[in-house]
Amino acid sequence: MANWNDPQPPRTGFGASPGNPNVTLNGAVVGRAGTYDQGLRSHMLSIYNYMASGVLLSGIVALLFNRSGLAEQVLTTPLRYLIMLAPLGFVIAMSYGANRMQTGTLKLLFWAFCTVMGLSMSAIFLVYTGSSIATTFFTTAAAFAGLSLVGYTTKRDLSAMGTFFTMGLIGIIVAMVANMFLRSSGLSLAINLIGVLIFAGLTAYDTQRLKTMYAQVAGTDFAGKAVVLGALSLYLDFINMFQFLLSFMGSRR
C-alpha cells in the first residue's frame, strides 16, 4: 500500500510494437522486449518470495510464541500495547525512510517487522481454534493468488480503484476507532465485511502498481529496495485480508 513517494508511471507509449522489439516509456527506450519481460518476471518473483517468506516467518513466530505459553502471559499485560503498535512503527520507518537506508538495512527491518507481527498475531490462537485458523489461512492464500493474478494480467488501469479503496481504508480505520467506544456488533460486522472487500481490491491494485513501477526502478540502485517495499505492501494486503476473513470463518474457543 505504501507508494514510496513515487508517482504512478504514465502508460502512454508503454510497450513493444510488433515491428519494434524495444520497450518504450514516453518515447524513451528502456530495454528490449525479451530482456524487459525476463527482468519483470524476476522482479515480481523476488517480491512474492520475500512476501511469502515474511508471512511464513510471522506464522512460525506466532505459533511458537503461543505454544510456549508466553503469548497468554505477555498479551494480558500492558506490554501487549507495545507489541500491537510496534509493527506500525516499522511500516512508517520503512515507507518514509527507504530513500535514506541501505538495501541491507531495509531487508533487516522487513524481517524484524515480520517477527514482531508474528508476536502480535499470536493473539489469534487465544481466541480461535487452530483448525479454523488454518482453514482461513488457506482460503486467504487462494483468494490472494487469484486477485494478484488478476492485477498482474489485466489491461485495465486500476489506479482509480486503488484510490477508492485507499479512501475506504481510511474510513474503516475511523470506524474501528469509533467502535472501540460504541461496541456495536452490527458495525463490527460491517467493518469486517468491508475490510475483506477493501483488501481484496488493494491486492489487485498493488500487484498492478508494482508491475508498472518496474519500468522506473529497473537497473537503478533502488531496485533492491523496491523488492522489499513491494513485499511489504503485499504482505499487509494478505495479513489484513486474513484477519478480516478470520472474523467470519474463525471458530472461537
C-alpha positions in Angstrom: 0.0 0.0 0.0 2.9 2.3 0.5 3.7 4.3 -2.6 7.2 5.2 -1.5 6.5 8.8 -2.7 6.8 7.7 -6.3 4.3 8.8 -8.9 2.3 6.3 -10.9 4.2 5.9 -14.2 2.4 7.2 -17.3 1.1 4.4 -19.5 1.2 6.1 -22.9 3.9 4.9 -25.1 4.5 1.8 -22.9 5.0 -1.5 -24.7 6.7 -3.0 -27.7 5.1 -3.0 -31.1 5.4 -6.0 -33.4 7.8 -4.2 -35.6 9.9 -2.7 -32.7 11.4 -5.2 -30.2 12.2 -2.3 -27.8 10.1 -1.4 -24.8 9.5 2.3 -24.5 8.2 4.6 -21.8 7.1 8.0 -23.1 9.2 7.5 -26.1 12.4 6.6 -24.2 13.7 3.1 -24.8 14.0 1.2 -21.5 15.1 -2.2 -22.9 14.4 -4.9 -25.5 11.1 -6.7 -25.0 12.5 -10.1 -24.2 15.0 -8.8 -21.7 12.5 -6.5 -20.2 9.9 -9.3 -19.7 12.5 -11.5 -18.2 13.6 -8.8 -15.8 10.0 -8.0 -14.9 9.3 -11.7 -14.1 12.4 -11.9 -12.0 11.5 -8.7 -10.1 7.9 -9.8 -9.3 9.1 -13.3 -8.3 11.5 -11.7 -5.9 8.7 -9.7 -4.4 6.5 -12.7 -4.0 9.3 -14.7 -2.5 10.0 -12.1 0.1 6.3 -11.7 0.9 5.7 -15.4 1.2 8.8 -15.8 3.4 7.6 -13.0 5.6 4.2 -14.5 6.1 5.8 -17.9 6.9 8.1 -16.3 9.4 5.2 -14.5 11.1 3.2 -17.7 11.2 6.1 -19.6 12.8 6.8 -16.9 15.4 3.1 -16.7 16.3 2.8 -20.4 16.7 5.9 -20.8 18.8 5.1 -17.8 20.9 1.6 -19.3 21.7 2.8 -22.8 22.3 5.5 -21.6 24.7 2.7 -20.1 26.9 4.3 -16.7 26.7 1.6 -15.3 24.5 -1.1 -15.7 27.2 1.2 -14.3 29.8 2.5 -11.3 27.9 -0.6 -10.3 26.0 -2.6 -10.0 29.2 -0.2 -7.3 30.4 0.4 -3.7 29.3 3.2 -5.0 27.1 0.5 -6.0 24.6 0.1 -2.4 23.5 3.8 -2.2 22.7 3.6 -5.5 20.7 0.5 -4.3 18.9 1.9 -0.9 17.9 5.4 -1.9 17.1 4.6 -3.2 13.6 3.1 0.2 12.7 6.4 1.9 13.7 8.3 -0.5 11.3 6.0 0.2 8.4 6.3 4.0 8.9 10.1 3.8 9.1 10.4 1.6 6.0 7.9 3.5 3.9 9.3 7.0 4.6 12.9 6.3 5.3 13.7 3.9 2.4 15.5 6.5 0.3 18.0 7.2 3.2 18.5 3.5 4.0 20.8 0.9 2.5 19.1 -2.1 0.9 20.5 -4.4 3.6 19.1 -2.2 6.4 15.7 -2.2 4.7 15.8 -6.0 4.4 16.7 -6.3 8.1 13.8 -4.1 9.1 11.4 -6.2 7.0 12.4 -9.4 8.8 12.2 -7.6 12.1 8.7 -6.3 11.2 7.6 -9.9 10.2 8.9 -11.2 13.5 7.1 -8.5 15.6 3.9 -9.1 13.5 4.2 -12.8 14.5 4.3 -11.9 18.2 1.2 -9.6 17.7 -0.7 -12.2 15.7 -0.2 -14.9 18.3 -3.2 -13.5 20.0 -5.5 -15.2 17.4 -4.5 -18.6 18.9 -6.0 -17.4 22.2 -9.3 -16.6 20.5 -9.8 -19.0 17.6 -9.4 -22.8 17.1 -6.3 -23.9 15.3 -8.3 -25.7 12.6 -10.4 -22.6 11.7 -7.2 -20.5 11.6 -5.6 -23.0 9.2 -8.8 -23.1 7.0 -9.0 -19.3 6.9 -5.3 -19.1 6.0 -5.5 -21.4 3.0 -8.7 -19.6 1.9 -6.9 -16.3 2.1 -3.9 -17.7 0.2 -6.2 -18.9 -2.6 -8.0 -15.6 -2.8 -4.8 -13.6 -2.7 -3.3 -15.7 -5.5 -6.3 -15.2 -7.7 -6.6 -11.5 -7.1 -2.9 -10.9 -7.6 -3.1 -12.8 -10.9 -5.9 -10.5 -12.0 -3.9 -7.5 -11.1 -0.9 -8.8 -13.0 -2.7 -9.7 -16.2 -5.5 -7.2 -16.6 -5.1 -4.5 -19.2 -7.4 -2.2 -17.3 -5.9 0.7 -15.4 -6.7 0.1 -11.7 -5.4 3.5 -10.4 -8.9 4.8 -9.8 -9.9 1.7 -8.0 -6.8 1.9 -5.9 -7.7 5.5 -4.8 -11.2 4.4 -4.0 -10.1 1.5 -1.8 -7.4 3.6 -0.1 -10.1 6.1 0.9 -12.2 3.2 2.0 -9.4 2.0 4.2 -9.2 5.4 5.9 -12.9 5.1 6.6 -12.5 1.6 8.0 -9.8 2.8 10.4 -12.0 5.7 11.6 -15.0 3.3 12.0 -12.8 0.8 14.0 -11.7 3.6 16.4 -15.3 4.7 16.8 -16.5 1.2 17.5 -14.0 0.8 20.3 -16.3 3.1 22.2 -19.6 2.2 20.6 -19.1 -1.6 20.8 -21.7 -2.2 18.2 -21.9 -5.8 16.9 -23.6 -4.6 13.7 -21.0 -2.0 13.0 -18.3 -4.6 13.7 -19.8 -7.0 11.2 -20.0 -4.2 8.5 -16.3 -3.3 9.2 -15.2 -6.9 8.8 -17.1 -7.3 5.6 -16.0 -4.1 4.0 -12.4 -4.8 5.2 -12.3 -8.0 3.2 -13.5 -6.2 0.1 -11.1 -3.4 0.5 -8.0 -5.6 0.9 -9.2 -7.8 -1.9 -9.2 -4.8 -4.2 -5.9 -3.5 -2.9 -4.3 -6.8 -3.6 -5.1 -6.5 -7.3 -4.3 -2.8 -7.4 -0.9 -3.2 -5.6 0.1 -6.0 -7.9 -0.5 -3.9 -11.0 1.2 -0.9 -9.4 4.3 -3.0 -8.5 4.4 -4.4 -12.0 4.1 -1.0 -13.6 6.7 0.6 -11.3 9.4 -1.9 -12.5 10.0 0.4 -15.5 11.1 3.2 -13.1 13.4 1.1 -10.9 14.9 -1.4 -13.4 18.7 -1.0 -13.4 18.7 1.6 -10.6 20.1 1.4 -7.1 16.5 1.5 -5.8 15.6 -1.8 -7.5 16.5 -3.9 -4.4 14.6 -1.6 -2.1 11.6 -1.7 -4.4 11.5 -5.5 -4.0 11.4 -5.2 -0.2 8.8 -2.4 -0.2 6.7 -4.3 -2.7 6.8 -7.4 -0.5 5.8 -5.2 2.4 2.7 -3.9 0.5 1.5 -7.4 -0.5 2.3 -8.7 3.0 0.0 -6.1 4.5 -2.7 -6.9 2.0 -2.6 -10.6 2.7 -2.4 -10.3 6.5 -5.3 -7.8 6.7 -7.5 -9.8 4.4 -6.7 -12.9 6.5 -7.6 -11.1 9.8 -10.9 -9.8 8.4 -11.8 -13.2 7.0 -11.0 -14.8 10.3 -13.7 -12.8 11.9 -16.2 -14.6 9.7 -14.7 -18.1 9.3 -13.0 -18.5 12.7 -14.5 -20.7 15.3 -14.0 -19.3 18.8 -12.6 -21.3 21.6 
